[in-house]
């Protein structure tokens, strides 16, 4: 079960990923925002949990979801 969800959303004439109420910088394409959301999630430290990526479904109907692994090293850095 995912503990956090990154959403890829339209933002400032482009796309951004969003965690809670916080938006990333703006990227030109949704694919770029997805790439950077995956990178951010890979460095996220949330204990034993994983992250979930939500983005507009390719068919334009609702959301598509992808589970992302997070850093489970136990390191505080």
C-alpha positions in Angstrom: 0.0 0.0 0.0 1.3 3.4 -0.9 1.9 5.9 1.8 2.2 9.0 -0.4 0.9 10.0 -3.8 2.6 12.1 -6.4 0.2 13.6 -8.9 1.2 14.9 -12.3 -1.0 18.0 -13.1 -1.1 20.9 -15.6 0.8 23.9 -14.2 1.9 27.3 -15.6 1.5 26.3 -19.3 3.2 23.0 -18.7 3.2 20.1 -16.3 4.4 19.6 -12.7 4.3 16.9 -10.1 2.5 17.6 -6.9 2.9 16.1 -3.4 0.2 17.3 -1.0 -0.2 21.0 -1.7 3.4 21.4 -3.0 4.1 21.7 -6.7 7.4 21.0 -8.4 8.9 23.3 -11.0 7.1 23.4 -14.4 8.1 20.9 -17.1 7.3 21.1 -20.8 5.6 17.7 -21.0 3.7 15.4 -18.7 6.4 12.7 -19.5 9.1 15.0 -18.2 7.0 15.6 -15.0 6.5 11.9 -14.6 10.3 11.3 -15.0 11.1 13.8 -12.3 8.3 12.6 -10.0 9.9 9.1 -10.2 13.3 10.5 -9.4 11.9 12.4 -6.4 10.1 9.4 -5.1 13.2 7.2 -5.4 14.9 9.6 -2.9 11.8 9.9 -0.6 12.2 8.4 2.8 9.0 7.1 4.2 10.0 4.1 6.2 8.8 0.8 4.8 6.2 2.3 2.5 6.2 3.1 -1.2 4.9 6.0 -3.2 2.1 6.1 -5.8 2.3 8.1 -9.0 -1.0 9.4 -10.4 -1.2 10.9 -13.8 -3.9 11.5 -16.4 -4.8 8.2 -18.1 -3.6 8.0 -21.7 -7.3 7.6 -22.9 -8.2 10.8 -21.1 -10.6 9.1 -18.7 -9.6 9.6 -15.1 -6.2 8.7 -13.5 -3.6 6.1 -14.2 -1.5 4.9 -11.2 1.9 3.4 -10.8 3.6 2.2 -7.7 7.1 3.7 -7.1 9.8 2.4 -4.8 11.2 4.8 -2.2 14.5 4.9 -0.3 14.3 2.2 2.5 18.0 2.5 3.5 17.2 3.9 6.9 19.6 6.7 6.3 18.6 10.2 7.4 20.4 11.8 4.5 
